[in-house]
């Protein structure tokens, strides 16, 4: 059974950094695309950005120049590097991976930014 396992969330001060991980388990096939979303309390899920294994990426304006998405092919893991975090970045973060043209979601990880 293919699963995406997220880790790395937690509490961080405003201006700080965190790196979230999204590890593939249950298959040896590579994750071709990884995308990250977040959901603030009481709001709908918001797209943050996407990276293709070939290298192309794009980001929402709200996180551009602060967040970076990468994929480690050897570990079959996607990452979300978050810098200069703001109070408004507090949310549950979810990864979505595409493996053999099927989409899988991580379980979500809480990120809380304190000022």
Buried (B, 14 or more C-beta within 10 A) or exposed (E): EBBBBBBBBEEBEBEEEBEBBBBBEEBEEBBBBBBBBBBEEEEEBBBBBBBBBEEEBEBBEEBEEBBBBBBEEEEBBBBBBBBEBBEEBBBBBBBBBBBEEEEBBBEBBEBBBEE
